[in-house]
């Protein structure tokens, strides 16, 4: 959308001209006071419009940097604004870390060397971090053009030098794969991977493809391949570097010997031997960035990467100064301890610019400082200053009369008014709302000319804060100010987190498979066999004892991958025996009984009479308009399904599945509002007191603008308070109640109950479930669960269980920055302090109850200022709930606990997770734990730590490798997802069915369930999987030679 005519109003302002006119004077220092929030972005956008310059904006942290990027893209193209996030200071051995931050940094550096962006928005941390010299980075960029002569092996060697990892299938940035004539590369600087197709030694075509389905998106003529790492091994002789590293190593060992630190010497020796060995063999070490200052004594900063000298814009300089001082102090303290313990060598600390160096760097630049209040600045002495009279917009909180009065006042003063909404639909809704107040407004997709005095316009886009700028006679108002909520415009996601397993895509040699007729075997790969003079590919499967089965590739549909619980090894069946058919028959009978039971229940509900709720009212629409975000397609579908059920004259019984934070509560809120609006009462039943407290606050806040009474029933309420709520439910003065199983007590009587919402039903006891069964016969029931339910199971049960599934995650979540790292007290202390420094809280997971007291004591000594509380499953129920509640309400900073962290707990303020002995936990557990953080719009950090001196068992070693993979989007992630889904299936179908799933594998179970359901419903199956299909045998050799495609996986694809 072109909105530049709004900026032209500012460009002609005298104060603006005063500042802009000095930008051409080299090294000029200026200050602008009085601008807050988005007003700064308004000025910065105008500065870019007024001249041909590049700008580096330095702000405090990633949260404010991302907000600035959103604001700037309101006035300019998205690719003109680049984010440069900081990289967490970890001078420890990091075995794996999330790539999102690295990818974003490399994208920015690559684009800068090509001289493209208008703005780079860097965090304070990113600005002071030193980089590999710009010349080296520029020289490492590789350009590929169609028709170019290039040897494939040369390309592979160069990619390894650039830090790329060779894999079988490209799924994440920093990977490449070679398959026949194809080379797939995923440069971190690109949003999508690249496929290079060779004809002999010539590049025949270049294609951008989708890493999820491996299909082409578009053909391109040329591409630039950036390095996969920020630090590369220098070309040429490394003798001097090796000598310097050895000298520092020896002097550190001598110092540690004097201090009698044998364990530290051992640890340092093993690390240095590996590092030097890698370097001597010309291999890029994994943690090369920690030693960057040894390879490149002359390092650069982000400023050196600009093609022309940029104008530096400082966002709140005094805060930046404080932040840099704090970073310097924290790094200094950490490095002293790390040097003493031998974890780093002298010289490794030169990765960051110190305070004096930052001042020197800024002294040589053209700088404009922007501060909300006039102040003395430590960083610079401005020669020119202006003070702007403008203010950010105040909230109207849905009070349309107040908005009307202010709009009429501004119109009278000849102001131009611009409203900003998230979408065209919302713009139209706002236009109608304003019209109801007698205010005419125009919806515009482009502004060809500046708005005239008294005009009211509505435009679409993302802008954080409205403002009132008297000198320009201009007012900007966002939806946040009108409705008291924030609207997020959903952009198309760049990449989903991982791909679900398809039947063959993830089949590797050694995996277990299920053959329709022969049962469970072990897949040993694709083998080429000669039968009757004809060569073909066969799947080689090992069964019990020495039994072997060779399945022709044209019968691949008879085989599925065996999916069971994580780590479970199934028994291999015997070929030719009756064992498999017996197992299958037993599962079939069990599934048949369950299907009949479900159908009976379903039929009973179909004939029962309940309350048919009325269609949506204007109040319902008003309530839904207050939702702060744009709904995901899955959410909208679920809302439609729930409302349709409620409007039928039979009782609803619907299951809603979706991960925590995916928006299930919003669906429940709308259903609850619909019921109360129709004169019925609602009960929200949750398994724990803490969850009851959370839901109560959510429901009460959302329903506050309407005349509806929300009550709470749990053990933390006094008997008097409980009595008041119970009386209110009986006489009808309480419309909605949130509570634990206390709601199911005999003394709780409702005047007119219409809807029950149950959260995580599987966590209630047998007696409570019986009571719920009775409720289901007369009132509408909506059940919520956070355990993922597999799509295949959902399909198999259609027609016997009403289910809605929300699979789309909210898109304003930032990915959790994940690290697999050795456990060091300094690391733990820094991570906790960093989180407390931004007002957040920490989960510390240690899965041995007997050691928890010791861990709490250690943490209190390590971080004395932190308030630490403990929680585990063997505590008395009231103690556990009190500990959890004090943490949820923010009275504690660190929760030290076992893996019992509540499944449904949604604490937006917890954004650091530390897992001790991560090698001892399962992948599914780690996935769920990581999901406990990153629930707000802050960047969250997860540290999976293991103890460096411990002898790790082969099984644990395998798991650690899997965790490394898990920080990316590899198969580890997918296996964890599947394991969780199977648990979800067990929760839904009951423990007995969980055993049946493990007996035949998940896919076979779903197939048998689907057949059983159809049989009970009287539907004839379309195809009988047991019958032998008709085949045509051709005496023609047909196989894929190994020199074309090596891996069995791809042969099957």
Order of alpha helices (4+ residues) and beta strands (2+ residues): alpha-alpha-beta-alpha-beta-alpha-beta-beta-alpha-beta-alpha-alpha-beta-alpha-beta-beta-beta-beta-beta-beta-beta-alpha-alpha-alpha-beta-alpha-alpha-beta-beta-beta-alpha-beta-alpha-beta-beta-beta-beta-alpha-beta-beta-beta-beta-beta-alpha-alpha-alpha-beta-alpha-beta-alpha-beta-alpha-beta-beta-alpha-beta-alpha-beta-beta-alpha-beta-alpha-beta-alpha-beta-beta-alpha-beta-alpha-alpha-alpha-alpha-alpha
